[in-house]
Amino acid sequence: MDIWAIGNGESRRNFNLNQIKGYTIGCNAIHRNYICDVFVAVDRKMVREIMENPVCSKKVVYTRPEWYKEFDSKQVICLPEIPYKGEHKQDIGFHWNSGPYAVLLACLRKPKEINLLGFDLYGVNGLQNNLYKDTENYAPSDQKEVRPTFWIYQLGKLFELFPDIEFCQHQNTNWQTPPEWIKFNNLTIKYFPV
C-alpha cells in the first residue's frame, strides 16, 4: 500500500490530493481541504481545530507526549519516541515539528515506499512558505521564513535509519535538493510542473 506524508508547503497548491491512492498522514490544517487517514499536529491550537472539524470526528490526531493527555480524548494519541538518541537540539522530540513526525509515523508502518508531498523546506523570497499563511493558527505571509536546518537534518535521519524504505519527494521542477540529502540512495525526487 502506498503511504503519503503530506505537508503544507506551497508546492502542493496545484496537486490534486484526490488522486492519491493509499494511506495518508496529514499535517495540521490540511484537514480544511482534504481528510487524511490520520493527522499530526504538534501545536495544541491545531489539535483543537482538527477535533472541532465534524468530518474529522473519527480521525486520530497524533500530538506531543508533553500534552496529549490534556485533550482527554481517544481521538488524540501520543506521538512515538524519536527512534534514536542524539546530542543536538534537533535530536530532541520537542524540537520536531509535524512534518518529520508524519514521516516517522509513515516509517513505522514499514512500507516499501513513502511519498512526501508539500515538504518544501525553504521559504519563498525569504518569507513564509505555507498554504495556510494568513489564516487562523498560522503565521502572516510577511513573516520571515523558518530556517529549514532542523527539518533537513531530521528527515535525513529518517532516510538514514530506514534504508530499506524508498522515499519519494514530490516537488516543483525548480526545487533544490538539500546537499545533505545527496548521499541517500533511498531518496528520489519526482518533479511536477510549476
N, C-alpha and C positions, 0 to 999 in steps of 0.2 A: 504494500500500500504506500502511495506517495504521502510524504509528510511535508507540510508547508509551515514555516515560521514567518509570520507576516508583521513587519514593522510599518511605520507610518511616514517614511521618507517620501518626498515629492515625486520620486522616480515612478512610483506606482499609480500616479494620477490617472494615466490613460490605460492602465492594465485592468482588464475585465476580470474581477475576482470571481465572478460566477462561472468562469471557465475552469476553475480549479477543481480537480478531482482528487480526493484523498482527505487525509486528516489535517485539520488546520488549527494552529496555535496562534492566536492574535494578540497584539499588544494594545493595551489602553483603549483609546477612543475608536478603534476600528469597528466596534460594535454599533457605532452610529450609522455605518453604511453596509456592514457585512457581518453576519453571525457566524463566528468560528465554533469549532467543537469545544475548545476551552480558551480561556483568556488569561493573560498575565498582566498584572498591574501592581507595581511596587509603591505606588502613591495611594494613600488612603482615600483621597477625594475621588480618584479614578475608580477604585474598587466600589465605592458607594454609587458612583454614576452607572457602572455596569449593572450593579444589583438593582438599580431603580428602573432599568430598561425592562419592560414586561416581557419582551421577546427573549431576554436572556435569563429569565427566572429559573430555568432548569440547567443553566450552563455553569460549569465550575469556573471560579476565578482564583488563580494562584496569587498569593502575595507573600510579603516578607514574614519570616518567623517572629520578628520583633512585635508584630501587631495583628497577625491573622485572628487571634482569639478575641480581639476587640469586637469582631463582627458577629460572634455567637451565631454562626450560620453554617449549615452543612454545605452550603454553596461555596464558601471560602475555605481554601485549602492552603496549607503551608508549603512554600517552595522548598525543593530539596536542597541539601547542603551542596556547596561547591565541591566538585569531585577531586580536589587536590589541595595541598597546603602550599602556601607561598608566603613570602615575607614582605610583599609590597602592598600598598594601599589598595591597588586594583585586584588583589587576591582575596580580599575580604568581601563576603557576601553582601554586606550593606552597601558596598560601592559597585555592585552590579545593578544595572537597570533592567527594565522589562525585556528589551531585545535579547541580550545574552542569556537571560533566564529562559526565554521562549525557546531559544536554540538548545539550551541544556535539556529542557523537557523533551524536545524532539529527539535528542541523542539518547535519552534514557529509554525510549521506545525501541531502540536498537534496529532502526530501519537500514536498508541498503543505501538510501539517498534521502537527503534533506534539502528542500528548496528554500532559499532565503529570498524574500521579496520585501522591498521597502527598507532595506538596511543600507541606507545611503552613506552613513558615517559622516560625510562632510557637509558643512553649511553651504549656503548659496550666496555668493558675493559677500562672505563674512557674516551673514545673518542666519537666522533660524531656517532649518530645512525640515519642515513637518507639515503634513497636510492639514493639521488641525490648529496651526498657529492662529492667534487672534480669536480663539474660541475658549469657552469655559474650561478651566483646568490646564490651559496651555499658555506658553509664553507669547508675547506680542511679536509680530513679524519684524519689528525693528530692533529686537534684542539680538545681541551678538550670538554667533553660533556656539554650540557646545563643542569644546575640543574633543576630537574623536579618539584620543590616545588610549583611553580605558577600553572603549569598545573594540578597537583594533586588537589590543592585547588579549582581552577576554575571549573574543571569538577565535583568535589564533590559538589560544589554549585549548579550546574545544576541538578545533581541527587536529591539534596535536594529540589530544587524549583519546580521540575516537578515529584512529587511522583507517578503520575498515568501513567508515561511512563516507560516501561521496557527497560533498557539499556543493550545491549549485547556486551560485549567486546570480540572480536575475537583475540586470541593470541596463541603464541607458548606454548607448554607444560611446558617449563622452566620459563615462565614469572611469576613474583611475584605480586600479587595484593597489592597495597599500603595499609598499615594498616589503614589509614584514611578512606578507602572505605569499610571496612568490615561491617560497620553499615548499609549500604544501602541495603534494601531488594529489591529494584527495579534494582539492578545490578547483572547480571550473567556473568560468564566468559565461553566462548566457546573455547576450546582448539583445535588446529590442530597440526599435527606433525611438528617437526622442520625440 
